[in-house]
C-alpha cells in the first residue's frame, strides 16, 4: 500500500465538484484535515502544517441580452434544441461587465456597450464549474461584424421572432424572462 492509499480520504458535501475535493495541501502536499477555524462554526478543510485554508467561491457567470434596431443577438449551438444568448464565466479578477463585453465579442463578433443590469440568479450545480452566480446584462450593439464561434452560428433576430431557447441553457431562458419583465414593466 502506498503512502497515499493509507490516508483516510476527506469526504466532501455532494455539491462540491470533483476538482475541488482536495486531499492534500496544494502548497506543501501534507494530508488535509477538516476543522472549525473561524467563529462561524463551519468546519473547513485546512492544512495542519502550513495553515493553508480551502475557501472555494461560487463561480460567477454572465449572460447578455445584446440588441440593436434589428433585434437581439443570439447564438445557434449546432447540437442543441434551441438558441442561447452569449454567456460565459467571469475570469478571476475580471470585472463582470468586462466579461460580458468580452463574451459577446467572442461568441458573436459584435462590440457592445452595457446599458443595464437586469438582475442575477443562483444556479446550483454539482458539475464543473460548480454553483454559479449568474449576472444578467442588457447591452447595445455599437459595432463589430456578426460572426459565429465554436459555440455556433451568431444571428440577430427580431425579438418577436425569437425561436425557443435550448433546453440546456437555463441562464439564457432566465435572462429572457428578466428582459421581458423589464420591457413589459415599462
Ligand atoms: Zn500545507
Boltz pocket constraint, residues with backbone or C-beta under 6 A from the ligand:
constraints:
  - pocket:
      binder: B
      contacts: [[A, 25], [A, 26], [A, 27], [A, 28], [A, 29], [A, 30], [A, 47], [A, 48], [A, 49], [A, 50], [A, 51], [A, 52]]
      max_distance: 6.0
